[in-house]
Amino acid sequence: MLKILKMNEIGNVPYPALKSYILTKVQEWKNEYSIENLDEIGCFVILNADEKKLFDESEMEFTEVLKLENEVYLHGVKMLGDCYGEDIFLVEDVEK
């Protein structure tokens, strides 16, 4: 499991298309919510395929299959507070 709590940790994402997706999402959040730090609204969690048990769909606000170039993820958002949530990505299929 990789948990990204700070913006400078996004560089640790090992999947190029997912890293780009997260960077775009963070920029959108910065523009929309006038935030400077992730800890103001949430974090990102990346799970490997063998960590599937940690992706409990019943705890998610929504889930979707996210296809990014040659990468496929099960993506969900779990709300942990009024304005704080986890964007969770379960690696389904990634060509390296």
C-alpha positions in Angstrom: 0.0 0.0 0.0 1.2 3.5 -0.9 -0.6 6.3 1.0 0.0 9.8 -0.4 -0.6 12.5 2.3 1.5 15.3 0.9 1.7 16.8 -2.6 5.4 16.2 -2.9 4.8 12.4 -2.4 2.9 12.1 -5.7 6.3 11.6 -7.3 6.4 8.2 -5.5 3.6 6.8 -7.6 5.1 4.0 -9.7 2.5 4.0 -12.4 3.0 6.9 -15.0 -0.6 7.3 -16.1 -1.9 7.2 -12.5 0.7 9.7 -11.4 -0.4 12.1 -14.2 -4.1 11.6 -13.3 -3.4 12.4 -9.6 -1.4 15.5 -10.5 -4.3 16.7 -12.7 -6.8 16.0 -10.0 -4.7 17.8 -7.3 -4.4 20.9 -9.6 -8.2 20.8 -10.1 -8.7 20.7 -6.3 -6.2 23.5 -5.8 -8.2 25.7 -8.2 -11.7 24.7 -7.1 -11.1 24.7 -3.3 -8.2 27.1 -3.0 -6.1 24.5 -1.0 -2.4 24.4 -0.7 -2.0 21.0 0.9 -3.6 17.6 0.5 -4.2 17.2 4.2 -6.9 19.9 4.0 -9.2 17.6 2.0 -7.8 14.0 1.7 -5.2 11.6 0.5 -4.6 9.0 -2.1 -4.2 5.3 -1.5 -2.8 2.9 -4.0 -3.3 -0.8 -3.4 -1.6 -3.7 -5.2 -3.8 -6.5 -6.6 -2.9 -8.7 -3.6 -4.3 -6.0 -1.2 -7.9 -6.3 -2.7 -9.3 -7.2 0.8 -8.5 -3.6 1.8 -10.8 -2.2 -0.9 -14.2 -2.6 0.8 -16.8 -1.4 -1.7 -19.4 -1.1 1.0 -17.4 1.7 2.6 -17.1 3.7 -0.7 -19.2 6.7 -1.7 -18.8 5.3 -5.3 -16.6 3.0 -7.3 -15.7 2.9 -10.9 -13.3 1.1 -13.2 -10.7 3.7 -14.3 -8.8 3.1 -17.5 -5.7 5.2 -18.0 -3.6 4.4 -21.1 -2.3 0.9 -20.4 -3.3 0.9 -16.7 -6.6 -0.2 -15.2 -7.8 0.5 -11.6 -10.8 -0.1 -9.5 -11.2 3.4 -8.0 -13.3 4.4 -5.1 -13.7 7.3 -2.7 -14.2 6.7 1.0 -15.3 9.7 3.1 -13.6 9.8 6.5 -15.1 13.2 7.6 -17.2 16.1 6.4 -14.5 17.4 4.0 -11.9 14.7 4.1 -11.8 11.6 2.0 -9.5 8.9 0.6 -9.2 8.4 -3.2 -8.4 4.7 -3.4 -6.9 3.0 -6.4 -6.7 -0.8 -6.6 -4.3 -2.0 -9.3 -6.3 -4.3 -11.7 -4.1 -4.5 -14.7 -0.9 -2.6 -15.5 1.5 -3.2 -18.4 5.0 -2.1 -17.7 
